[in-house]
Amino acid sequence: MLSACAPPRLERERRRHRLRICSTIAISILVFGCDHAITRVLPSLSYTQVTAGQSHVCALLETGAAYCWGGPGPQLGIGQSYAGTSTPQLVQAAPGVLFTSISAGRVHTCALTRAGPIYCWGANTYGSVGDSTSEVRSTPVPIRAPDGVTFSAVTAGYEHSCALATTGTAYCWGAVIVDGVTSSYLTPTAIVAPPGVTFTALSAGARRTCGLTSAGAAYCMGVNTHGGVGDGTTEDRWTPTLVQTPAGVSFVAISAAYEHACGVTASGVVYCWGDNEFGSLGDGSGKDQLTPVPIAAPPGVSFTAISVDGYHSCALTTAGSIYCWGDMRVAITYPTTPTLVASKKIASIALGERFACVLSVDGAVSCWGDTP
């Protein structure tokens, strides 16, 4: 993705080791080494959800309409024009198709409708759109769900997508790795979980998918080179495998990225595991962790949500602030422990590969980093 704000070499050197304060109408954000990092997107519209992919952002209105921007590419859902845009564009859904949730993948997007079916659009080389073809889809098309299956949630990953059935069964499609081989599943395929295990939440990353059970147990599957599965090994796992949490630790939220994952406990503690070369686990050690470890959060700070992507992570506090850590690849230095970046009035956070976006309590979206 081309940088929207990368300074010249000399300017990069001048800004090393210092924070830059950027502000929008409603919030103040501390950004590492990048001017013009904040984009205040359509303050006249009030969004209810924001999601970020590799180089695009999508947001929902309360009406069920979706807007996307960034690119270029068909993941914007605006028709045959693949040109990138920094201005939110209305997703060209069929008449009567309204969305309740949306998830941006690498170069595709999926959304759950009010009527129940899932629609996806974008790059489809490996079947990540789920319509039984490998054809590029520049506007939303319904996935080919198995007969009788109703979905309650959807998550878009790097080159695959997954959805949660109302029965608690996980279904995935696209570039899903099975037995060490990347296979193209053009329609949703049920994931075989351990006996008795059903899910309440899913998060699709890159080459890995994680889910939560109603008891708060975390399961992950996929490539495990740096311990991103969290089972205490570096052996790849092709079926959902229990994450080896410390005794008494269970999660209420989970997020999977390229080589790491993080979860939030009911008591507000964030645990992360996997690749830590760039500080994405937030424990300050710089060492890979094969099982979940708590982030080095400031005293008294409690979290409610987590978002991870690329080599960085961000978490939302109970007070509506945002702490981030890891390498967003837009500055020379980066924090390896949680650092305050947004001080108030935040409702949710969404990370792209080199940028982050927040939804404020007033429904406005603001982004910083190598923004689309």
SULLIN-V417491 format. One line per field, one symbol per residue. burial: 1 if it has 9 or more other C-alpha atoms within 8 Angstrom, else 0. Layout:
# SULLIN-V417491
burial = ???
This chain:
# SULLIN-V417491
burial = 000010000001001100110111001111111100111110100111111111111111100111111111111111100101100111111000011111111111111111011111111101111111010111111111000000111111111111111101111111111000001111110010100001111111111111111001111111111111111101011111111110000111111111111111110111111111011111110101111111110000011111111111111110011111111101100111110111111111111111111111001111111111
